Amino acid sequence: MESFSLILAIVVVTALAFDFTNGFHDTANAMATTISTGALRPKVAVAMSAVLNLVGAFLSVEVANTISKGLVDEAGIRPEVIFAALVGAILWNLLTWLVGLPSSSSHALMGGLIGATVASAGFGAVHGDVLVTKVLIPAIAAPLVAGLAAMFATRLTYRMGRNADAKASEKGYRAGQIASAGLVSLAHGTNDAQKTMGIITLALVAGGTLAPDSDPPMWVILSAGIAIALGTYLGGWRIIRTMGKGLTDLQPQQGFAAQTSAATVILASSHLGFSLSTTHSVSGSVMGAGLGRKGGVVRWSTATRMFVAWGLTLPAAALVAAIAEWVCGFGNWGTAVVAVFLIASSAAIWKISRREVVDHTNVNDHEAPGAEPAGVVTQAMAAVTPPPAGTVSDELAATIPAPNDPASPARTSV
């Protein structure tokens, strides 16, 4: 009983550690565009986001119930399985944070849970219908819906304000952007904080502390809300830089449209109990806003790296979690080995991150990359297209020195 109590305590602490990484990993979702456009100072932005994440954690438990009751079979799930799932999710969060990629903490958690469950109880313990309808389909639909909504909202915003005073309009949109960023933070609390609540509740049910089908206790809701709020306040500055500057260049009108669209999608999914990735929603809306402005661009090289990370999240976290569960299966010493590995790996990633520090003082010190290289078709067309009329003669004339040019050779009379 003593060892069981210890492993349950380890699971709860590890779950809150994941919630903490979720907070600083996903701060960019709420505040990247607000910081990049200058609507709020960086530290003020993350403080506001932290408070609203905490408030949002108390608004609903639908997503927590999806995690704790729907995704995997509660019967036969041991606390060690949940611990292994959290190890896979935390390591994926830290690795993607290190390289500044806005991947999904939600999918990392669910991938870890699926991988550890399969390693422990087989594929039959995973509810495939819930996985498809409440995880995979929203993962594809969310960025598309948020992106299209943001693109049309951006075009409508510019159309409505085309005759307005530029300075007054920009000031108004900055204020609107602050409000919409707060809404995204609130939505993030209603969705992402609940995932940790669901994991802790599942651990308590697996350990016999709670009856099956129980809702999260109040202490679980409070601790999960505080953990994600603290992580949010520290700010995932590397991902904020990528989201705010590396993906596209946003003006206040675009930032307002992107955040409002993302918040609407996230709040709707929380109400329906969909375990939605806020990262997917916000990234899609940022790209949609970038395409919605005339002359706006999306840096597809950065977007491609992000898409690859999205595709790898579930299987990578699942693989690490499955290996961790296999090691934990050797008993207490196996669990200790996994715990030491998690701590050592996290410390190593942190040490590597100190080689190039990104914080609130330099998060906007980012030079936009130059134009991406033209594709093969573009280069071929340029090679066979004759130069515009007058170009050759103009270039030839430029090589003939002016009559009074002192550098020109002396004239000789014939």
KACORHU-V769542 format. One record per backbone hydrogen bond with DSSP energy under -0.5 kcal/mol. CO is the residue of the C=O (numbers start at 1). NH is the residue of the N-H. E is the energy in kcal/mol with one decimal. If there is no record, write none. Layout:
co:CO nh:NH e:E
co:CO nh:NH e:E
//
This chain:
co:1 nh:5 e:-2.5
co:2 nh:6 e:-2.1
co:3 nh:7 e:-2.5
co:4 nh:8 e:-2.4
co:5 nh:9 e:-2.1
co:6 nh:10 e:-2.3
co:7 nh:11 e:-2.3
co:8 nh:12 e:-2.2
co:9 nh:13 e:-2.4
co:10 nh:14 e:-2.6
co:11 nh:15 e:-2.5
co:12 nh:16 e:-2.0
co:13 nh:17 e:-1.9
co:14 nh:18 e:-2.4
co:15 nh:19 e:-2.2
co:16 nh:20 e:-2.0
co:17 nh:21 e:-2.3
co:18 nh:22 e:-2.7
co:19 nh:23 e:-1.8
co:20 nh:24 e:-1.9
co:21 nh:25 e:-2.2
co:22 nh:26 e:-1.9
co:23 nh:27 e:-0.6
co:26 nh:29 e:-1.1
co:26 nh:30 e:-0.8
co:27 nh:30 e:-0.9
co:27 nh:31 e:-2.4
co:28 nh:32 e:-1.9
co:31 nh:35 e:-2.5
co:32 nh:36 e:-2.6
co:33 nh:37 e:-1.9
co:34 nh:39 e:-1.5
co:34 nh:40 e:-1.2
co:35 nh:38 e:-0.9
co:41 nh:45 e:-2.6
co:42 nh:46 e:-2.2
co:43 nh:47 e:-1.8
co:44 nh:48 e:-2.4
co:45 nh:49 e:-2.2
co:46 nh:50 e:-2.2
co:47 nh:51 e:-2.0
co:48 nh:52 e:-2.0
co:49 nh:53 e:-2.2
co:50 nh:54 e:-1.8
co:51 nh:55 e:-1.9
co:52 nh:56 e:-2.6
co:53 nh:57 e:-1.4
co:55 nh:58 e:-1.6
co:56 nh:59 e:-1.5
co:61 nh:65 e:-2.0
co:62 nh:66 e:-1.5
co:63 nh:67 e:-1.9
co:64 nh:68 e:-2.7
co:65 nh:69 e:-2.4
co:65 nh:70 e:-0.7
co:66 nh:70 e:-1.1
co:66 nh:71 e:-1.4
co:71 nh:127 e:-2.6
co:74 nh:77 e:-1.7
co:76 nh:78 e:-0.6
co:78 nh:81 e:-1.0
co:78 nh:82 e:-1.2
co:79 nh:83 e:-2.2
co:80 nh:84 e:-2.4
co:81 nh:85 e:-2.1
co:82 nh:86 e:-2.1
co:83 nh:87 e:-1.8
co:84 nh:88 e:-1.9
co:85 nh:89 e:-1.8
co:86 nh:90 e:-2.8
co:87 nh:91 e:-2.2
co:88 nh:92 e:-1.6
co:89 nh:93 e:-2.2
co:90 nh:94 e:-2.4
co:91 nh:95 e:-2.3
co:92 nh:96 e:-2.3
co:93 nh:97 e:-2.0
co:94 nh:98 e:-2.2
co:95 nh:99 e:-1.5
co:96 nh:101 e:-2.7
co:97 nh:100 e:-1.0
co:100 nh:102 e:-0.5
co:101 nh:103 e:-2.0
co:103 nh:105 e:-0.6
co:104 nh:108 e:-1.6
co:105 nh:109 e:-2.3
co:106 nh:110 e:-2.4
co:107 nh:111 e:-2.7
co:108 nh:112 e:-2.3
co:109 nh:113 e:-2.3
co:110 nh:114 e:-2.4
co:111 nh:115 e:-2.7
co:112 nh:116 e:-2.5
co:113 nh:117 e:-2.0
co:114 nh:118 e:-2.6
co:115 nh:119 e:-2.1
co:116 nh:120 e:-1.5
co:117 nh:121 e:-3.6
co:117 nh:122 e:-0.6
co:118 nh:122 e:-1.5
co:122 nh:125 e:-1.4
co:123 nh:126 e:-1.7
co:125 nh:73 e:-2.9
co:126 nh:128 e:-1.2
co:127 nh:131 e:-2.1
co:128 nh:132 e:-2.3
co:129 nh:133 e:-2.6
co:130 nh:134 e:-2.5
co:131 nh:135 e:-0.8
co:131 nh:136 e:-2.7
co:132 nh:137 e:-2.6
co:134 nh:275 e:-1.4
co:135 nh:139 e:-1.6
co:136 nh:140 e:-1.5
co:137 nh:141 e:-2.8
co:138 nh:142 e:-2.7
co:139 nh:143 e:-0.6
co:140 nh:144 e:-0.9
co:141 nh:145 e:-3.1
co:142 nh:146 e:-2.8
co:143 nh:147 e:-2.3
co:144 nh:148 e:-2.5
co:145 nh:149 e:-2.4
co:146 nh:150 e:-2.4
co:147 nh:151 e:-2.3
co:148 nh:152 e:-2.4
co:149 nh:153 e:-2.3
co:150 nh:154 e:-2.4
co:151 nh:155 e:-2.1
co:152 nh:156 e:-2.5
co:153 nh:157 e:-2.3
co:154 nh:158 e:-2.4
co:155 nh:159 e:-2.1
co:156 nh:160 e:-2.5
co:157 nh:161 e:-1.6
co:159 nh:162 e:-1.0
co:161 nh:164 e:-1.0
co:165 nh:169 e:-2.7
co:166 nh:170 e:-2.4
co:167 nh:171 e:-2.2
co:168 nh:172 e:-2.3
co:169 nh:173 e:-2.4
co:170 nh:174 e:-2.0
co:171 nh:175 e:-1.8
co:172 nh:176 e:-2.3
co:173 nh:177 e:-2.4
co:174 nh:178 e:-1.9
co:175 nh:179 e:-1.9
co:176 nh:180 e:-2.5
co:177 nh:181 e:-2.5
co:178 nh:182 e:-2.0
co:179 nh:183 e:-1.7
co:180 nh:184 e:-2.0
co:181 nh:185 e:-2.2
co:182 nh:186 e:-2.3
co:183 nh:187 e:-2.5
co:184 nh:188 e:-2.6
co:185 nh:189 e:-2.0
co:186 nh:190 e:-1.7
co:187 nh:191 e:-1.2
co:188 nh:192 e:-2.5
co:188 nh:193 e:-0.9
co:191 nh:195 e:-0.6
co:192 nh:195 e:-0.9
co:192 nh:196 e:-0.9
co:193 nh:197 e:-1.6
co:194 nh:198 e:-2.7
co:195 nh:199 e:-2.0
co:196 nh:200 e:-2.7
co:197 nh:201 e:-2.5
co:198 nh:202 e:-2.3
co:199 nh:203 e:-2.1
co:200 nh:204 e:-2.4
co:201 nh:205 e:-2.2
co:202 nh:206 e:-2.7
co:203 nh:207 e:-2.0
co:204 nh:209 e:-2.1
co:204 nh:210 e:-1.6
co:205 nh:208 e:-1.3
co:211 nh:214 e:-1.1
co:217 nh:221 e:-1.9
co:218 nh:222 e:-2.7
co:219 nh:223 e:-2.3
co:220 nh:224 e:-2.4
co:221 nh:225 e:-2.1
co:222 nh:226 e:-2.3
co:223 nh:227 e:-2.3
co:224 nh:228 e:-2.1
co:225 nh:229 e:-1.7
co:226 nh:230 e:-2.5
co:227 nh:231 e:-2.1
co:228 nh:232 e:-2.0
co:229 nh:233 e:-2.1
co:230 nh:234 e:-1.6
co:231 nh:235 e:-1.2
co:235 nh:237 e:-1.6
co:236 nh:239 e:-0.7
co:236 nh:240 e:-2.2
co:237 nh:241 e:-2.1
co:238 nh:242 e:-1.6
co:239 nh:243 e:-2.8
co:240 nh:244 e:-2.7
co:241 nh:245 e:-2.4
co:241 nh:246 e:-1.5
co:242 nh:247 e:-1.4
co:247 nh:299 e:-2.8
co:248 nh:250 e:-0.6
co:251 nh:254 e:-0.6
co:251 nh:255 e:-2.5
co:252 nh:256 e:-2.4
co:253 nh:257 e:-2.0
co:254 nh:258 e:-2.8
co:255 nh:259 e:-2.3
co:256 nh:260 e:-2.2
co:257 nh:261 e:-2.0
co:258 nh:262 e:-2.2
co:259 nh:263 e:-2.6
co:260 nh:264 e:-1.9
co:261 nh:265 e:-1.9
co:262 nh:266 e:-2.5
co:263 nh:267 e:-2.6
co:264 nh:268 e:-1.9
co:265 nh:269 e:-2.1
co:266 nh:270 e:-2.3
co:267 nh:271 e:-2.0
co:268 nh:272 e:-1.4
co:269 nh:273 e:-0.7
co:269 nh:274 e:-2.4
co:270 nh:273 e:-0.7
co:274 nh:276 e:-2.0
co:276 nh:278 e:-0.7
co:277 nh:281 e:-1.9
co:278 nh:282 e:-2.8
co:279 nh:283 e:-2.6
co:280 nh:284 e:-2.3
co:281 nh:285 e:-2.1
co:282 nh:286 e:-2.4
co:283 nh:287 e:-2.3
co:284 nh:288 e:-2.4
co:285 nh:289 e:-2.5
co:286 nh:290 e:-2.0
co:287 nh:291 e:-2.0
co:288 nh:292 e:-1.3
co:289 nh:293 e:-1.0
co:293 nh:296 e:-2.5
co:298 nh:300 e:-1.3
co:299 nh:302 e:-0.6
co:299 nh:303 e:-2.2
co:300 nh:304 e:-2.5
co:301 nh:305 e:-1.7
co:302 nh:306 e:-2.0
co:303 nh:307 e:-2.5
co:304 nh:308 e:-2.4
co:305 nh:309 e:-2.0
co:306 nh:310 e:-2.2
co:307 nh:311 e:-2.3
co:308 nh:312 e:-1.7
co:309 nh:313 e:-1.2
co:310 nh:314 e:-0.6
co:311 nh:315 e:-0.5
co:312 nh:316 e:-2.8
co:313 nh:317 e:-2.5
co:314 nh:318 e:-2.2
co:315 nh:319 e:-2.4
co:316 nh:320 e:-2.2
co:317 nh:321 e:-2.3
co:318 nh:322 e:-2.4
co:319 nh:323 e:-2.2
co:320 nh:324 e:-2.5
co:321 nh:325 e:-2.6
co:322 nh:326 e:-2.0
co:323 nh:327 e:-2.2
co:324 nh:328 e:-2.6
co:325 nh:329 e:-1.4
co:327 nh:330 e:-1.8
co:328 nh:331 e:-1.9
co:331 nh:335 e:-2.0
co:332 nh:336 e:-2.3
co:333 nh:337 e:-2.1
co:334 nh:338 e:-2.1
co:335 nh:339 e:-2.3
co:336 nh:340 e:-2.5
co:337 nh:341 e:-2.4
co:338 nh:342 e:-2.4
co:339 nh:343 e:-2.3
co:340 nh:344 e:-2.7
co:341 nh:345 e:-2.6
co:342 nh:346 e:-2.2
co:343 nh:347 e:-2.2
co:344 nh:348 e:-2.3
co:345 nh:349 e:-2.4
co:346 nh:350 e:-2.2
co:347 nh:351 e:-2.3
co:348 nh:352 e:-2.3
co:349 nh:353 e:-2.0
co:350 nh:354 e:-0.9
co:351 nh:354 e:-0.7
co:352 nh:355 e:-1.6
co:353 nh:356 e:-0.9
co:359 nh:362 e:-1.1
co:359 nh:363 e:-0.9
co:362 nh:365 e:-1.4
co:364 nh:366 e:-2.1
co:366 nh:368 e:-0.5
co:375 nh:379 e:-2.3
co:376 nh:380 e:-2.4
co:377 nh:381 e:-2.4
co:378 nh:382 e:-2.1
co:379 nh:383 e:-1.7
co:380 nh:384 e:-1.5
co:381 nh:385 e:-1.2
co:388 nh:391 e:-2.1
co:390 nh:394 e:-2.3
co:391 nh:395 e:-2.4
co:392 nh:396 e:-2.5
co:393 nh:397 e:-2.7
co:394 nh:398 e:-1.7
co:395 nh:399 e:-0.7
co:396 nh:399 e:-1.0
co:396 nh:400 e:-0.5
co:397 nh:400 e:-1.1
co:399 nh:401 e:-0.6
co:402 nh:405 e:-1.5
co:404 nh:406 e:-0.5
co:405 nh:408 e:-1.9
//
